[in-house]
C-alpha cells in the first residue's frame, strides 16, 4: 500500500515562501518512492513580498501563502486547517525563508519565535502518533517547538543559526549538504539542503536521502 505523505508549503519563492527547488525535489522524490502526496499551506497573508530579481521588499504588495503555494503544487494544495495526522503516514516540510516568516516568526524573533498554531498542532500530532517528520534547510528551526528539549537535528554548519536552535533546546549536529541527521527516538529526519547547497544537484543529494528515510520509517 502506498504511503500517504503530507507536504507543508510556505508560499512560492526562496526569500518569502517555500524554496522552489527543495519543494519540487521533495515532491519528485516522493512520487518516485510511490508515495501518495497531498500539499497543504496556511491560508494567511505572507509577511512580505520579495522581488526575487533585486532582493528588495515590494512595498504595498500583498500575497496569500495558500494561493502562492498553489503555484508549486499546480493547484493541488489544501488549507492547512484541513490536515489531520490521522490521514497520513508522514509529513515533510521543505525550507525557504517562508518557513521562518510565514510558518513561524523565527526570522523576526529568533529563539523567541512562535510557530503557526495549526502547523504546530499538526506536527505535534504526527509526533504523538509515532509518525515520521522530515524538515529541511531552515525548517529544523521548528524542531524544538515540535519535539521538545534534546531533539537532534541539523541546519548544516551555520554557527549563528545552530546557536539559535541550541538556545531553543535542540541538539544541533553539523552535517554536510549530502547528509541527513536521523533522530530515531523522535522519528525526525533533517538535512541542510540550501543552507549549504551551491546548486540544485547538491540540494537533491540530501533531500533524496531524507525522503527515502521518511518513506522507510512510515
C-alpha positions in Angstrom: 0.0 0.0 0.0 1.3 3.5 -0.9 2.5 5.6 2.0 0.5 8.9 2.4 2.7 11.9 2.9 1.7 15.5 3.7 4.0 18.2 2.4 3.7 21.6 4.0 4.4 24.6 1.8 5.0 28.2 2.9 4.4 30.2 -0.3 6.4 30.3 -3.5 10.0 31.6 -3.6 13.1 31.2 -1.6 13.1 34.7 0.0 9.4 34.9 1.0 8.0 31.4 0.7 9.0 27.8 0.1 12.3 27.2 -1.6 11.0 26.0 -5.0 13.9 23.6 -5.8 13.6 22.0 -2.4 9.8 21.6 -2.7 10.0 20.2 -6.3 12.8 17.8 -5.5 10.8 16.6 -2.4 7.6 16.1 -4.5 9.5 14.3 -7.2 11.4 12.0 -4.8 8.1 11.1 -3.0 6.4 10.4 -6.3 9.4 8.1 -7.4 9.1 6.4 -4.0 5.5 5.5 -4.7 4.0 7.8 -2.1 0.6 9.4 -2.2 1.2 13.1 -1.6 -1.0 16.0 -0.6 0.3 19.5 -0.2 -1.0 21.9 2.5 -0.4 25.6 3.3 -1.9 28.0 5.7 -4.5 30.4 4.4 -2.7 33.5 5.8 -1.0 36.6 4.4 2.7 36.5 3.7 4.9 38.5 6.0 6.0 40.5 2.9 6.7 40.0 -0.8 10.3 40.0 -2.1 11.3 40.9 -5.6 13.4 37.8 -6.4 15.3 39.7 -9.1 16.5 42.5 -6.9 16.1 41.0 -3.4 14.1 44.1 -2.3 10.8 44.2 -0.4 7.9 45.1 -2.8 6.2 47.8 -0.7 2.4 47.7 -0.9 2.4 44.2 -2.4 0.3 41.6 -0.6 0.1 37.9 -1.3 -1.5 34.9 0.4 0.6 31.8 1.5 -2.0 29.3 0.3 -2.6 31.0 -3.0 1.2 31.3 -3.7 1.8 27.7 -2.6 -0.7 26.6 -5.3 1.9 27.7 -7.9 4.3 24.9 -6.8 1.5 22.4 -6.2 -0.1 23.1 -9.6 -3.3 23.9 -7.8 -3.4 20.7 -5.8 -3.0 22.3 -2.3 -5.4 22.4 0.6 -5.8 24.7 3.6 -3.5 23.6 6.5 -6.6 23.7 8.8 -7.9 20.6 6.9 -4.8 18.5 7.5 -5.1 15.6 10.0 -2.2 13.4 11.1 -4.7 10.5 11.2 -4.9 10.7 7.4 -1.2 10.4 6.7 1.8 8.3 7.4 4.4 11.1 7.4 4.9 14.8 6.9 7.7 16.8 5.2 8.4 20.5 5.3 10.7 21.9 2.7 12.7 25.0 3.6 12.9 28.6 2.3 12.5 31.8 4.2 8.7 31.3 4.2 9.2 28.8 7.0 10.8 31.5 9.1 8.4 34.2 8.0 5.1 32.6 7.3 5.0 29.3 9.1 6.8 30.8 12.1 8.3 34.2 13.1 11.9 32.8 13.5 13.2 35.4 11.0 11.9 38.2 13.3 12.3 36.8 16.8 15.0 34.1 16.6 14.9 31.8 19.6 11.9 33.6 21.0 9.9 32.6 17.9 6.4 31.1 17.8 5.0 28.6 15.2 1.8 28.9 13.3 -0.7 27.3 15.6 -2.3 24.9 13.0 1.2 23.7 11.9 2.4 23.2 15.5 -0.7 21.2 16.4 -0.4 19.1 13.3 3.3 18.4 13.7 2.8 17.5 17.4 0.0 15.1 16.4 2.4 13.3 13.9 4.9 13.1 16.7 2.4 11.8 19.3 1.3 9.1 16.8 4.9 8.0 16.2 4.8 9.1 12.6 7.9 10.4 10.9 8.6 14.1 10.3 11.1 15.5 7.7 12.5 19.0 8.0 15.0 20.5 5.6 17.0 23.7 5.2 15.8 26.2 7.8 12.7 24.1 8.8 14.7 22.4 11.6 14.3 25.7 13.4 10.8 24.3 14.2 12.1 21.1 15.8 12.4 22.1 19.4 8.9 23.6 19.4 7.5 20.3 18.0 9.6 17.7 19.8 10.9 19.5 22.9 14.3 19.5 24.7 17.1 17.4 23.2 15.7 16.8 19.8 18.5 16.0 17.4 18.6 17.9 14.1 20.8 19.8 11.6 20.8 23.0 9.6 24.3 22.3 8.3 27.2 24.3 9.6 26.0 27.9 10.1 27.1 28.7 13.6 24.6 31.5 14.3 21.5 29.5 13.3 22.8 26.4 15.1 23.3 28.5 18.2 19.6 29.7 18.0 18.4 26.1 17.7 20.5 25.2 20.7 19.1 28.0 22.7 15.6 26.7 21.9 16.6 23.3 23.3 17.6 21.4 20.2 20.7 19.3 20.0 22.3 20.5 16.8 24.6 18.2 14.8 26.8 19.6 12.0 26.2 17.9 8.6 27.3 18.4 5.1 24.9 19.0 2.2 24.6 15.4 1.2 24.0 14.1 4.7 20.9 13.5 6.8 20.6 13.5 10.6 18.1 10.9 12.0 16.7 11.3 15.5 15.3 7.7 15.7 13.5 8.3 19.0 11.5 11.2 17.6 11.3 9.8 14.1 12.7 13.1 12.8 14.9 13.4 9.7 16.7 16.6 8.8 19.1 17.7 6.0 20.8 21.1 5.3 19.7 21.4 1.6 20.1 25.1 0.5 21.5 26.1 3.9 24.7 24.6 2.3 23.9 23.7 -1.3 25.6 25.6 -4.1 23.3 24.2 -6.8 20.2 22.1 -7.3 22.1 18.8 -7.6 23.8 19.3 -4.2 20.4 20.1 -2.7 18.9 17.0 -4.2 21.7 14.8 -2.7 20.4 15.3 0.8 16.8 15.7 0.1 16.5 12.4 -1.7 18.1 10.6 1.3 15.7 12.4 3.6 12.7 11.3 1.6 13.9 7.7 1.3 14.4 7.6 5.1 11.0 9.1 5.8 9.2 6.6 3.5 11.1 3.7 5.0 10.1 4.9 8.5 6.5 5.4 7.7 
